[in-house]
Amino acid sequence: MTQAAQIIVDVPTMQTNRPYTYMIPTDLVDAVVPGVRVSVPFGKGDREVGGMVVGLINIDQDLEHDAVYQGDLKPITRLLDLVPVLNEELLALSDWLAQQTFAFRISTIQTMLPTALKTASHKWLVADQAIDNDELARLFDAQGRLDFTATTLSESQVKALARLQRLGVVHATYQVNNRAQVKTNTWVTSQLNEAQVTEKLASLRANATKQRRVLLALSRQVAPQPLAELLTDARLTRADFTAAAQRGWVKMTEKEVYRDPFAQSEVEQTTSMMLQPDQQQAVTAISQAITANQATTFLLEGVTGSGKTEVYLQSIAKALAQQQTALMLVPEIALTPQMVKRVRGRFGAQVAVLHSGLSAGEKYDEWRRIERHEATVVVGARSAAFAPLDDLGLIIMDEEHETSYKQSDNPRYQARDVLLWRAKWHNAPVILGSATPSLESRARAERGVYRHLMLPKRINQRPLPPVQIIDMREQLKTRQESNFSAALLTALKQRLERGEQSVLMLNRRGFSSFMMCRDCGFVLKCPNCDNTLVLHMDSHTMRCHYCGHEEAIPRRCPNCHSKRISYYGTGTEKVAAELKQLLPTARVIRMDVDTTRRKGMHEKMLAAFGRREADILLGTQMIAKGLDYPDVTLVGVLNADTALGLPDFRASERTFQLLTQVSGRAGRADKAGEVMIQTFNPDHYAIQLAQQQDYERFFRVEMNLRHLGNYPPYFYTALISASDQDENTAAKKMFELADWLKQRLSSSTIILGPTPRPIARIKNRYYYQIFLKYKQEPQLHDALMQILEESQHLRGLQISIDMEPQNFV
């Protein structure tokens, strides 16, 4: 019985979005199984590409019914894995995810793998005869090969090489690179006993100093040692031990080691805490679901400081006690260090971490620890939803309302949906935790789809901190241009005098929002996007936060050449500079995207603040959640209106959530806390209810507005976007699609648009969009698939589909 492999090739197009059948070479018959990566020839030119085996078929019985198969089967070129890198569950998940997100199957597979396991195809040009063009000939190495992928070539060189290929002077060949590199350490084992070492020392020449040092090191060795430890003597090198190995004195072997993301951090072990009655009730309910293997979804709604994390930890302990594993997601990299510290403090080396702040090698090693069952608890950000855990007993999603759980690029998945799918596969309960649940989750709890658990009180029995709203319109009347009201500045000074800490949040990075000429009104914009450039003093540049374009700070207006240039708005960088003037003795840590770019900076900054090396933590919304410091008694929100003006039906919800979350950073221990919110919209219901921290009232008000506007959770939504370098092309296509959808979909589906995106041009591409709202639309999936199919044949025009979009800007 001859078998063939069904392979999803690493060519992300609609035309290749299906398994291809390949012959399994005889010597690989037992090794090729679903979930392993392979290298295969693809297309008319037999270009070598990577692929994932998703199934096996019997050629004699199954192939005659295979519509994909035509002609002779090509054989698999090379096996890239000895064991599967995706198990049966994750292969099935990749198929489901592709259908749900309208993404290519290979894209969902690649999303599940660490970077080191994503194959890359390398193109080489090989000279078959002498090249008469000296310039081109110098591009080829001594073996007559040119690394076409890695070499930077001019347009004229590319055209000339293409001509040589057509003439048969050179031909192209492809090679799939396997980037999975295991880290190893060299270990040294002595091959001499004590008497032999003594004998060798006695026979050495007087000037053989390095050999003598090696033998003396071996005389002290009682067991194999890492070479690095033997090289602590600066007078010895690796070459000395290599020479010793050639003489038969030592044996040098390579041993695999993990790159440890926790190497620089010490964690104090903790034990379970005494639970409050509400916490105990939650843990009991969750534990019963774990024991019964029930895929129950719990919405754990608890005020800030109510002890949700302890509920998580004791629930994880219950799953581990049943020899099962646990997965926990947090929304921000900034939250990961503190949460990992708490989870590791309870479960030690069983914990693995997965997030974008790790190096590619660290991710690969953590992924392998999980896959090898050496780690049974995984903590991470969005991508950790695909951790290769077996026998999941519990899944946790902290701060479940956060929009960062939605992937903005293909595949545009919502991590919550992935977790709920995995929970059903494993019959495992899910905890969705938040002080301010998303309206969708809270509505599901109200209808009984989720089981609602409440933690209405702080565990230290202290009240929530009082919140003061400061009307910044009054500040403007004093004609004082400052980011700080008099009340907030006074409160900051009081904390400095008392030796307490403060947290200040401003949801905008950079020094200034935009540059404007006071003579002609010219505003400096990005040449690639419909967006103003932001002043960054640390790099002395004007920078676009959408495409990354940078240019020098202008000294004259580019339009009228006036020197009367002003900078308006504010950012964290500007606030930090103002703090230095107003409070010169204050030690400030500024935490935003710009200051945390370097690896490990999140953890270093938060650790420094925790050691009281700073008085004020200033940052964007990354500091609003999860941080727990006993000496923080003041939280200040410099501008609560940042999100309210956005063209997004969730603007009020996000404002309320953000203000409630950041308010919860104050007064979490024995010292009383205080919150000050500066705003130009003090009467807005989201700000008023955030002051009262009244989530239930906000839920009722917002649900009524959503019902009136036909928005989620009463309707499902979909966003279709088209972009092109020519605005007319994008607009025309979207108007055609809108007309086509009106004919195809039922009258109950609401079609809004097409309209330009709020920021209509990004990276020199113009964006138009159609927004769909529907309850039941059986024709929608087929209609969207047809749109994607046809978009593959449109040159330059790109169409994307986002189900349940979280952002509209």
PyMOL commands that set and color helices and strands:
alter all, ss='L'
color gray80, all
select helices_A, chain A and resi 14-16+26-28+59-65+88-101+105-112+115-117+134-137+155-167+194-203+209-219+227-230+238-246+277-291+308-321+333-350+360-371+382-386+403-405+415-426+439-446+472-477+486-498+572-582+601-610+621-623+651-663+685-692+695-709+727-744+780-791
alter helices_A, ss='H'
color red, helices_A
select strands_A, chain A and resi 3-9+20-23+37-42+47-58+78-79+120-127+145-147+170-177+184-190+225-226+250-256+297-302+325-329+351-354+377-380+392-398+430-434+451-455+467-471+501-505+514-517+534-536+541-543+550-552+565-568+588-591+616-619+632-637+674-679+716-724+750-762+765-774+798-803
alter strands_A, ss='S'
color yellow, strands_A
deselect
rebuild
show_as cartoon
